[in-house]
Amino acid sequence: MPLRDVHVVWFKRDLRVADHAALSAACEAGPVLPLFIWAPQVWSAEDASLSQAMFVRECLQDLAHALQQLGLHLHVYHHDPLKLLQRLHAKFGIAGLYSHEETGNHHTYTIDRQVQAWCRMQGIVWQEWPQNGVVRRLSDRQQWQAQWALRMQAPVIAVPACGLAVRLPDHGLERLPAVAGHAQAERQVGGIGVAEAVMADFLTRRVHGYQRGISSPLSAVQACSRLSPYLAWGAVSLRTVVQATRARAQQTENVQQRLQLHSFESRLHWHCHFMQKLESEPRIERQSFYRGFEALQSRLPDAGVALRLQAWQAAQTGWPLVDACMQMLNQSGWLNFRMRAMLMSTASYLLQLPWRPSGLHLARAFVDYEPGIHWPQVQMQSGTTGINTLRIYHPVKQALTQDPRGVFVRQWLPVLRQVPDSWIFEPWRMPPGLQRRYGCLIGRDYPAPMVDIGEAIQTAKQDWFAIRQTMPAHAVADILQRHASRKSRHFPKVDRGSLRKKSNRSTASVSAQSPAASQLSLQF
């Protein structure tokens, strides 16, 4: 006799069984149907990629195994979520829908609103739980810090014991959605077990080099936690990582290691700070924080935008560190924060590209793409918030600071491997005879820069200030009220003075009204 009145657990960016409030509640309520949906409108969108889908599939495989240990069967469908839920309701009768809140993109937001309206019409209770520090329907940003602290202090929810399970014919755990793009050969592997191993390795071994190693693309591969894709897709919960970090800090007697751990925890806090921006104002995925900066999006003719965007995406800007970073990102799906900021700064300021197309390429390239972090950061690095410091990264100065011997550049740009240190970051300045000697003819083997760096920076400053100076005081106050950071007594204090000096050393910065958030690198 078929089961009736099933309790559907809708997995989204929470692909785990531990610290999963929705799964625990459903297991207590009755027959459980765990569900993951490859929504076509999400996975055919401009910000989705094949590598992200492959990473998610690996997480789903681990999740399916973990659920089997609880006597449950994960159901994976390629379907419109609303239509699928309607079919399930007609077949079984959905007694309740359970999920975590999601700060996703425009498409996931639209789906949630449709499902919410349908549930109301059907009399189905849809219960959603927060799974990080993002607060839905936050009325006062002043209260956010305290709520974040309370959530991170709450006990981690244990893996539940389940009773009755619903099992339908398998619809293909191995099948991927139809997603454009190529598979990145060197990306991280998804899964609950991998996430736990990466966390343990970082907290016990690699954290020693965290603060001094996260800025350079050479050292960041090991110095950073590398947990970002697992947090983005929920293979491990943010609360689990925060509490594991605090526990490790209490266990160690090494003062320097405790400082590294506190610094890492501060960035976990900023992780949610940026997600809260998109949660509170979803339009900033597609529109500038301050609409006046939309004028910066149309400085070039369409043909010029297409040409420069293609060169930037293909690692053909002629600036070696920029191209090496893009090459690494395109092949691995990961890059440290400072170099991500440099890529976005280069696109927006030096190449004068609109932030939305540039941001979409990065969104597709990042395996750890988290819309709530990504779009506020894209805008902040492009100067369109109206409240953050104008930060223009000089690609040659950055290279001299972060890769002084050209090791990283030579690793990712083989055409420059024979070029000596004196020319490695400005190969276009080499005399023709030296270009032939080192096998790097500019314009044939490697491109010349499309613009002069100094002139581009000067133009970018003039354009930005022309708009910023006309920005009404009430517009600044409104953005600050809704999005600026707040000092908090709930969060451990970390000396960031040395980090600020190091971060700003090779950055062309112009002061504007900006919260402390603009001085911190959001890298973990």
C-alpha positions as CSV (number, residue, x, y, z in Angstrom):
1,M,0.0,0.0,0.0
2,P,1.6,3.3,-1.0
3,L,2.5,5.8,1.6
4,R,0.5,9.0,1.9
5,D,1.2,12.4,3.4
6,V,4.9,12.5,2.7
7,H,7.4,15.0,4.1
8,V,9.6,16.4,1.3
9,V,13.1,17.6,2.2
10,W,14.1,19.9,-0.6
11,F,17.9,20.0,-0.8
12,K,19.4,23.1,-2.4
13,R,22.8,24.5,-1.3
14,D,22.8,22.3,1.7
15,L,24.1,18.9,0.4
16,R,24.9,17.2,3.7
17,V,23.1,15.3,6.6
18,A,24.8,16.9,9.6
19,D,23.7,20.3,10.9
20,H,20.6,20.0,8.7
21,A,17.6,21.5,10.4
22,A,15.2,20.7,7.6
23,L,16.1,17.0,7.4
24,S,16.0,16.6,11.2
25,A,12.5,18.1,11.4
26,A,11.2,16.0,8.5
27,C,12.5,12.8,10.1
28,E,10.6,13.6,13.2
29,A,7.3,14.3,11.3
30,G,6.7,11.1,9.2
31,P,7.6,9.5,5.9
32,V,10.5,11.3,4.3
33,L,11.2,12.0,0.6
34,P,14.6,13.6,0.1
35,L,14.7,15.6,-3.1
36,F,17.2,17.5,-5.2
37,I,16.0,19.3,-8.4
38,W,18.2,20.3,-11.3
39,A,16.0,23.2,-12.3
40,P,16.4,24.0,-16.0
41,Q,15.9,27.7,-15.5
42,V,18.8,27.7,-13.0
43,W,21.2,25.5,-14.9
44,S,20.7,27.0,-18.3
45,A,21.2,30.5,-16.9
46,E,24.2,32.8,-17.8
47,D,25.9,32.2,-14.5
48,A,25.9,28.4,-14.4
49,S,28.7,26.1,-15.6
50,L,29.5,22.5,-16.3
51,S,32.2,22.4,-13.6
52,Q,29.7,23.6,-11.0
53,A,27.3,20.9,-12.1
54,M,30.0,18.3,-11.9
55,F,31.0,19.4,-8.4
56,V,27.3,19.4,-7.3
57,R,26.9,15.9,-8.7
58,E,29.9,14.7,-6.6
59,C,28.3,16.2,-3.5
60,L,25.0,14.5,-4.4
61,Q,26.7,11.2,-4.7
62,D,28.1,11.6,-1.2
63,L,24.8,12.9,0.1
64,A,23.0,9.8,-1.4
65,H,25.3,7.5,0.4
66,A,24.9,9.3,3.7
67,L,21.1,9.2,3.4
68,Q,21.3,5.5,2.6
69,Q,22.9,5.0,6.0
70,L,19.8,6.6,7.5
71,G,17.5,4.4,5.4
72,L,16.5,7.2,3.0
73,H,16.8,7.4,-0.8
74,L,17.8,10.6,-2.5
75,H,15.6,11.5,-5.5
76,V,17.2,13.6,-8.2
77,Y,15.0,15.1,-10.9
78,H,15.6,17.3,-13.9
79,H,12.4,19.3,-13.9
80,D,10.8,22.6,-13.2
81,P,10.5,22.6,-9.4
82,L,6.9,23.9,-9.2
83,K,5.7,21.3,-11.7
84,L,7.5,18.5,-10.0
85,L,6.1,19.4,-6.6
86,Q,2.6,19.5,-8.2
87,R,3.1,15.9,-9.5
88,L,4.4,14.6,-6.2
89,H,1.5,16.2,-4.4
90,A,-1.0,14.6,-6.8
91,K,0.7,11.2,-6.3
92,F,1.3,11.2,-2.5
93,G,-0.1,14.2,-0.9
94,I,2.7,16.4,0.5
95,A,2.1,16.9,4.2
96,G,5.0,19.3,4.5
97,L,7.9,20.9,2.6
98,Y,11.2,21.3,4.4
99,S,14.3,23.2,3.3
100,H,16.9,25.7,4.2
101,E,16.7,29.3,3.1
102,E,18.7,30.1,0.0
103,T,20.3,33.4,-1.0
104,G,20.6,32.5,-4.7
105,N,20.2,34.3,-8.0
106,H,17.2,35.8,-9.7
107,H,16.1,32.4,-11.0
108,T,16.1,30.7,-7.6
109,Y,14.4,33.7,-6.0
110,T,11.6,33.5,-8.7
111,I,11.2,29.7,-8.1
112,D,10.9,30.2,-4.4
113,R,8.2,32.8,-4.8
114,Q,6.3,30.5,-7.1
115,V,6.5,27.6,-4.8
116,Q,5.6,29.7,-1.8
117,A,2.4,30.9,-3.5
118,W,1.5,27.3,-4.6
119,C,2.0,26.0,-1.1
120,R,-0.3,28.6,0.3
121,M,-3.0,27.7,-2.3
122,Q,-2.6,24.0,-1.5
123,G,-2.5,24.5,2.3
124,I,1.0,22.9,2.5
125,V,3.2,24.3,5.2
126,W,6.7,25.1,3.8
127,Q,9.1,25.4,6.7
128,E,12.5,27.1,6.0
129,W,15.5,27.3,8.3
130,P,18.5,29.6,8.1
131,Q,21.7,27.7,7.5
132,N,24.2,30.5,8.0
133,G,24.3,34.1,9.3
134,V,22.1,35.6,6.7
135,V,18.9,37.0,8.2
136,R,15.7,36.9,6.0
137,R,13.5,40.0,6.3
138,L,16.1,41.8,8.3
139,S,14.5,45.1,9.4
140,D,17.5,46.7,11.0
141,R,21.1,46.1,9.9
142,Q,22.2,47.2,13.4
143,Q,20.9,43.9,14.8
144,W,22.6,41.6,12.3
145,Q,25.9,41.1,14.1
146,A,24.2,39.8,17.3
147,Q,22.0,37.4,15.3
148,W,25.0,36.1,13.5
149,A,26.8,35.5,16.7
150,L,23.8,33.7,18.3
151,R,23.5,31.4,15.3
152,M,27.1,30.5,15.2
153,Q,27.0,29.7,19.0
154,A,24.0,27.4,18.7
155,P,24.7,23.7,18.9
156,V,25.4,21.8,15.7
157,I,22.4,19.6,14.8
158,A,23.3,16.0,15.0
159,V,22.6,13.6,12.1
160,P,19.0,12.5,12.6
161,A,17.6,9.0,13.0
162,C,14.9,8.4,10.4
163,G,11.9,6.1,10.3
164,L,9.7,5.7,7.3
165,A,11.1,6.4,3.9
166,V,9.6,7.1,0.4
167,R,11.3,5.5,-2.6
168,L,10.4,6.3,-6.2
169,P,12.1,4.9,-9.4
170,D,15.6,6.3,-9.7
171,H,15.7,9.2,-12.1
172,G,19.4,9.3,-12.6
173,L,21.8,10.5,-9.9
174,E,24.7,10.4,-12.5
175,R,22.9,12.5,-15.1
176,L,24.1,16.1,-15.5
177,P,21.9,19.0,-16.6
178,A,22.4,20.6,-20.0
179,V,25.0,23.2,-19.1
180,A,27.2,25.1,-21.5
181,G,31.0,25.3,-21.0
182,H,33.9,23.0,-20.5
183,A,35.0,20.9,-17.6
184,Q,37.9,22.4,-15.6
185,A,40.5,19.7,-15.4
186,E,42.1,20.9,-12.1
187,R,39.1,21.9,-10.1
188,Q,38.4,20.7,-6.5
189,V,36.3,17.5,-6.0
190,G,33.0,17.8,-4.3
191,G,31.6,15.7,-1.4
192,I,30.8,15.7,2.3
193,G,33.9,13.5,3.1
194,V,36.2,15.7,1.0
195,A,34.9,18.8,2.7
196,E,35.6,17.3,6.2
197,A,39.1,16.3,5.1
198,V,39.9,19.7,3.7
199,M,38.7,21.4,6.9
200,A,40.7,19.1,9.1
201,D,43.8,19.6,7.0
202,F,43.5,23.3,7.1
203,L,42.8,23.7,10.8
204,T,45.6,21.4,11.9
205,R,48.3,22.0,9.3
206,R,47.9,24.6,6.6
207,V,46.5,27.4,8.9
208,H,50.0,28.2,10.0
209,G,50.7,30.2,6.9
210,Y,47.2,31.7,6.5
211,Q,47.7,35.5,7.1
212,R,51.0,35.9,5.2
213,G,50.1,33.5,2.4
214,I,46.6,34.5,1.2
215,S,47.5,37.5,-1.0
216,S,50.0,35.9,-3.4
217,P,48.6,33.5,-5.9
218,L,51.7,31.4,-5.4
219,S,51.2,30.7,-1.7
220,A,47.4,31.1,-1.5
221,V,46.8,27.6,-3.0
222,Q,48.0,26.1,0.3
223,A,47.5,29.0,2.7
224,C,43.8,29.5,2.0
225,S,41.4,27.0,3.6
226,R,40.0,26.0,0.2
227,L,36.6,25.4,1.9
228,S,34.8,28.0,-0.3
229,P,33.1,25.5,-2.7
230,Y,32.0,23.2,0.1
231,L,30.5,26.1,1.9
232,A,28.9,27.5,-1.3
233,W,27.1,24.1,-2.0
234,G,26.6,23.2,1.7
235,A,28.7,20.0,1.9
236,V,29.6,21.4,5.3
237,S,27.7,24.0,7.3
238,L,29.2,27.4,8.1
239,R,28.4,26.8,11.8
240,T,30.3,23.6,11.8
241,V,33.4,25.4,10.4
242,V,33.1,28.3,12.8
243,Q,32.8,26.0,15.8
244,A,35.6,23.7,14.6
245,T,37.8,26.8,14.2
246,R,37.0,28.1,17.7
247,A,37.7,24.6,19.2
248,R,41.0,24.4,17.5
249,A,41.9,27.9,18.7
250,Q,41.1,26.8,22.3
251,Q,43.1,23.6,22.0
252,T,46.4,25.2,20.7
253,E,48.9,26.9,23.0
254,N,50.6,28.5,20.0
255,V,49.8,32.2,20.1
256,Q,50.6,32.7,16.4
257,Q,48.3,29.9,15.4
258,R,45.5,31.3,17.4
259,L,45.9,34.6,15.6
260,Q,45.7,32.8,12.3
261,L,42.5,31.0,13.4
262,H,40.9,34.2,14.6
263,S,41.8,35.9,11.3
264,F,40.2,33.0,9.4
265,E,37.0,33.2,11.6
266,S,36.7,36.9,10.8
267,R,36.5,36.1,7.1
268,L,33.8,33.6,7.8
269,H,31.9,36.4,9.4
270,W,32.4,38.6,6.3
271,H,31.1,35.7,4.2
272,C,27.7,36.3,5.6
273,H,28.0,40.1,5.7
274,F,28.2,40.2,1.9
275,M,25.5,37.6,1.4
276,Q,23.2,39.7,3.5
277,K,23.5,42.5,1.0
278,L,22.0,40.4,-1.8
279,E,19.4,38.9,0.5
280,S,18.2,42.4,1.6
281,E,18.3,43.8,-1.9
282,P,18.1,41.2,-4.7
283,R,18.2,43.8,-7.5
284,I,22.0,44.3,-7.0
285,E,22.6,41.1,-9.0
286,R,21.6,43.1,-12.1
287,Q,21.6,46.8,-11.1
288,S,24.3,49.1,-9.6
289,F,23.9,49.9,-5.9
290,Y,23.8,53.5,-6.9
291,R,22.0,53.8,-10.2
292,G,24.0,56.9,-11.2
293,F,27.0,54.6,-11.8
294,E,25.1,52.9,-14.7
295,A,26.6,55.6,-16.8
296,L,30.0,53.8,-16.5
297,Q,28.5,50.7,-18.2
298,S,28.2,52.4,-21.6
299,R,31.6,54.1,-22.2
300,L,32.6,51.9,-25.1
301,P,30.7,50.9,-28.3
302,D,29.4,47.3,-28.3
303,A,32.1,46.1,-30.7
304,G,34.8,47.5,-28.3
305,V,33.2,45.8,-25.3
306,A,33.0,42.5,-27.1
307,L,36.7,42.7,-28.2
308,R,38.0,43.6,-24.8
309,L,35.8,41.2,-22.9
310,Q,36.9,38.3,-25.2
311,A,40.6,39.2,-24.6
312,W,40.1,39.4,-20.8
313,Q,38.2,36.1,-20.7
314,A,40.8,34.3,-22.8
315,A,43.8,35.5,-20.8
316,Q,44.9,37.7,-23.6
317,T,45.1,41.2,-22.1
318,G,48.9,41.5,-22.5
319,W,49.3,42.0,-18.7
320,P,51.1,38.8,-17.6
321,L,49.8,38.6,-14.0
322,V,46.2,39.3,-15.1
323,D,46.4,36.7,-17.8
324,A,48.1,34.1,-15.6
325,C,45.4,34.5,-13.0
326,M,42.6,34.2,-15.6
327,Q,44.4,31.1,-17.0
328,M,44.5,29.5,-13.5
329,L,40.9,30.3,-12.9
330,N,39.7,29.0,-16.3
331,Q,41.5,25.7,-15.6
332,S,41.0,25.2,-11.9
333,G,37.8,27.1,-11.0
334,W,39.6,28.8,-8.1
335,L,41.7,31.8,-7.4
336,N,42.6,33.7,-4.2
337,F,40.6,36.8,-3.3
338,R,43.2,39.4,-4.0
339,M,43.7,38.2,-7.5
340,R,39.9,37.9,-8.0
341,A,39.7,41.6,-7.1
342,M,42.5,42.4,-9.5
343,L,40.7,40.6,-12.4
344,M,37.5,42.6,-11.7
345,S,39.3,45.8,-11.2
346,T,41.2,45.3,-14.5
347,A,38.0,44.7,-16.4
348,S,36.0,47.6,-14.9
349,Y,38.7,50.3,-14.6
350,L,41.5,49.6,-17.1
351,L,39.4,48.0,-19.9
352,Q,36.2,50.0,-19.1
353,L,34.0,46.9,-19.3
354,P,30.5,46.8,-17.8
355,W,30.5,44.9,-14.5
356,R,27.6,42.6,-15.4
357,P,29.2,40.7,-18.3
358,S,32.6,40.5,-16.5
359,G,30.9,39.3,-13.4
360,L,29.0,36.6,-15.3
361,H,32.3,35.2,-16.7
362,L,33.7,35.0,-13.2
363,A,30.5,33.5,-11.9
364,R,30.7,30.7,-14.4
365,A,34.4,30.2,-13.8
366,F,34.2,30.0,-10.0
367,V,33.3,26.5,-8.8
368,D,32.6,28.2,-5.4
369,Y,30.2,30.7,-7.0
370,E,28.0,32.1,-4.2
371,P,25.7,34.7,-5.7
372,G,25.2,36.5,-2.4
373,I,29.0,37.1,-2.1
374,H,29.8,37.4,-5.8
375,W,27.6,40.2,-6.9
376,P,28.2,42.6,-4.0
377,Q,31.9,41.9,-4.4
378,V,31.8,42.5,-8.2
379,Q,30.2,45.8,-7.6
380,M,32.5,46.8,-4.8
381,Q,35.6,46.0,-6.9
382,S,34.0,48.0,-9.8
383,G,33.3,51.1,-7.7
384,T,29.5,51.1,-8.2
385,T,28.4,51.0,-4.5
386,G,28.9,54.7,-3.9
387,I,30.2,54.0,-0.3
388,N,33.4,52.0,-0.8
389,T,36.9,53.1,-1.4
390,L,37.9,53.3,-5.1
391,R,40.5,50.6,-5.5
392,I,42.3,50.3,-8.8
393,Y,44.8,47.5,-9.0
394,H,47.9,48.2,-11.0
395,P,48.7,44.9,-12.7
396,V,52.5,45.5,-12.9
397,K,52.8,46.7,-9.3
398,Q,50.7,43.8,-8.1
399,A,53.0,41.4,-10.0
400,L,56.1,42.9,-8.5
401,T,54.6,42.5,-5.0
402,Q,52.8,39.1,-5.2
403,D,55.0,37.3,-7.7
404,P,58.4,39.0,-7.7
405,R,60.3,36.3,-9.5
406,G,57.6,35.6,-12.0
407,V,57.2,32.0,-10.9
408,F,53.4,32.1,-11.0
409,V,53.3,33.9,-14.4
410,R,55.7,31.4,-15.9
411,Q,53.7,28.5,-14.5
412,W,50.5,29.5,-16.2
413,L,51.8,31.3,-19.3
414,P,54.4,29.0,-21.0
415,V,55.0,31.5,-23.8
416,L,56.8,33.7,-21.2
417,R,58.9,31.1,-19.6
418,Q,62.1,32.1,-21.3
419,V,61.6,35.8,-20.7
420,P,64.0,37.1,-18.0
421,D,62.8,38.7,-14.7
422,S,63.6,42.2,-15.9
423,W,61.0,42.0,-18.7
424,I,58.6,39.3,-17.4
425,F,55.8,41.7,-16.2
426,E,56.2,44.2,-19.1
427,P,57.2,42.0,-22.1
428,W,55.9,44.6,-24.6
429,R,58.7,46.9,-23.6
430,M,61.4,44.3,-24.8
431,P,63.4,45.4,-27.8
432,P,62.5,43.4,-30.9
433,G,65.9,41.6,-30.8
434,L,65.3,40.4,-27.3
435,Q,61.7,39.3,-28.2
436,R,63.2,37.0,-30.9
437,R,65.9,35.7,-28.6
438,Y,63.4,34.7,-25.9
439,G,60.8,33.3,-28.3
440,C,58.1,35.8,-27.5
441,L,57.2,38.2,-30.3
442,I,54.6,40.7,-29.1
443,G,51.6,40.6,-31.3
444,R,52.3,37.1,-32.5
445,D,53.2,34.9,-29.5
446,Y,51.8,37.2,-26.8
447,P,49.5,40.2,-27.2
448,A,50.4,43.8,-26.5
449,P,48.2,45.6,-23.9
450,M,45.0,47.1,-25.3
451,V,45.4,50.3,-23.3
452,D,48.1,52.3,-21.5
453,I,47.8,51.5,-17.7
454,G,48.6,55.1,-16.5
455,E,46.1,56.7,-18.9
456,A,43.4,54.1,-18.1
457,I,43.8,54.7,-14.4
458,Q,43.6,58.4,-14.8
459,T,40.5,58.1,-17.0
460,A,38.8,55.7,-14.5
461,K,39.4,58.1,-11.6
462,Q,38.0,61.1,-13.5
463,D,34.9,59.1,-14.7
464,W,34.3,57.8,-11.2
465,F,34.7,61.1,-9.3
466,A,32.5,62.9,-11.9
467,I,29.6,60.7,-10.8
468,R,30.5,60.3,-7.1
469,Q,30.6,64.1,-6.6
470,T,27.1,64.4,-7.8
471,M,25.8,61.6,-5.6
472,P,23.1,63.0,-3.2
473,A,23.9,62.8,0.5
474,H,20.6,61.0,1.1
475,A,21.6,58.3,-1.5
476,V,24.9,57.7,0.4
477,A,23.1,57.6,3.7
478,D,20.5,55.1,2.4
479,I,23.2,52.7,1.1
480,L,25.2,53.0,4.3
481,Q,22.1,52.3,6.4
482,R,21.2,49.2,4.4
483,H,24.6,47.7,3.6
484,A,27.5,49.1,5.6
485,S,29.3,47.0,8.2
486,R,28.8,47.6,11.9
487,K,31.3,47.3,14.7
488,S,30.4,44.5,17.0
489,R,31.2,43.4,20.5
490,H,30.0,39.9,19.6
491,F,33.0,39.1,17.4
492,P,36.6,38.4,18.4
493,K,38.9,41.3,17.8
494,V,41.9,40.7,15.4
495,D,44.7,43.1,14.8
496,R,44.3,43.9,11.1
497,G,46.6,46.9,10.9
498,S,49.5,45.0,9.3
499,L,47.1,43.4,6.8
500,R,45.8,46.8,5.7
501,K,49.2,48.1,5.1
502,K,50.2,45.1,3.1
503,S,47.0,45.1,1.1
504,N,47.2,48.7,0.1
505,R,50.9,48.8,-0.7
506,S,50.5,48.2,-4.4
507,T,47.0,49.4,-4.9
508,A,46.0,52.7,-6.4
509,S,43.4,53.8,-3.9
510,V,41.3,56.9,-3.8
511,S,39.4,57.6,-0.6
512,A,35.6,57.8,-0.6
513,Q,33.2,57.1,2.1
514,S,33.6,53.5,2.9
515,P,32.9,51.0,5.7
516,A,35.5,48.8,7.2
517,A,34.4,46.0,4.9
518,S,36.3,47.6,2.0
519,Q,39.6,47.1,3.8
520,L,39.2,43.4,4.3
521,S,39.9,40.6,1.9
522,L,37.0,38.2,1.8
523,Q,39.1,35.1,1.4
524,F,38.9,31.8,3.3
